[in-house]
Amino acid sequence: MKATTTREDASASASASATPFVVVLSPAKALDEAAMNASDATRATRPRFAERANAIAREARELKAGDLKTLMGVSDAIAKLNVERFGNFEKAATKACALAFDGPAFRHLKASTLKTEEEKAYLQKHLRILSGLYGCLRPYDAIAPYRLEMGTKWAPSGKDLYAYWGEDIALAIADDLDEQAATSGESSARPFVVNCASQEYWKSVKREALTKRGVDVYTMTFPGPAVYAKQARGAMVRHCVDARVASPEDLKTFRGTDGCWKFDAAASSEFNFVFARGAVKAGDAKPAKKAKKA
């Protein structure tokens, strides 16, 4: 009788032999502020740089609506909203960031549809979301509503946010990879980062700091319209969860939410994986939900 391999068997095998890795993703401007369900509220964790986020928010309270409008390039209404957010920051209701961020990437990650504790634990272990305010977030880290993009020409002490965070984000990621290696026993495997972030946010991860810690970086490239690239980045994270990705080679099987992406070996290099977007099957294409900007 031929033995069958269940998803649980495959997951256990992958987990036992997995190379330490994290996927890095940009945040979204739009937020879903609806309350979390009880299960996700229980899982919520405290951001690593929570105290620094509080300190940034306290300094941002000194900014007027006109200041924010100019710095962020936003409307009067959005500037006023974010003055209120910074003013109430430490008392605001919080939500797990992977559920709060509501841009194209997060709608294709679909974190709210993860059902099992194993899936949620995998996501928490392997996804890191970059943030101008919080630095580096795990998906279930609870955040207050905010808007502060990494490229904003402002930061405490008069620096920009890239200078403010320095190597701290990269070192936090490297520390998480070390922890994975210690937990899995794969101390001899070379850890890696999957770069699914935008250029604006990836600049906040000092690559030299990762290289010094023996970390490889694989950049995922999705040519074409920006909206499709954003969707694909989130879908790649979901692929990692669903396929229980355990090595860089596993990333190449990514097909996207609608099965329209395919690894392009000819256009790719050792550390830059390019995916070409083909035709979407009839009935699969769905118009993207337009997020509110806030």
Secondary structure, 3 states (H helix, E strand, C coil): CCCCCCHHHHHHHHHHHCCCEEEEECCCCCECCCCCCHHHHHHCECCCCHHHHHHHHHHHCCCCHHHHHHHHCCCHHHHHHHHHHHHCHHHCCCEEHHHHECCHHHHHHCHHHCCCHHHHHHHHHHEEEEECCCEEECCCEEECCCCCCCCCCCCHHHCCHHHHHCCHHHHHHHHHHHHHHHHHCCCCCCCEEEEECCHHHHCCCCHHHHHHCCCEEEEEECCCCHHHHHHHHHHHHHHHHHHCCCCHHHHCCCCCCCCCEEECCCCCCCCEEEEEECCCCCCCCCCCCCCCCC
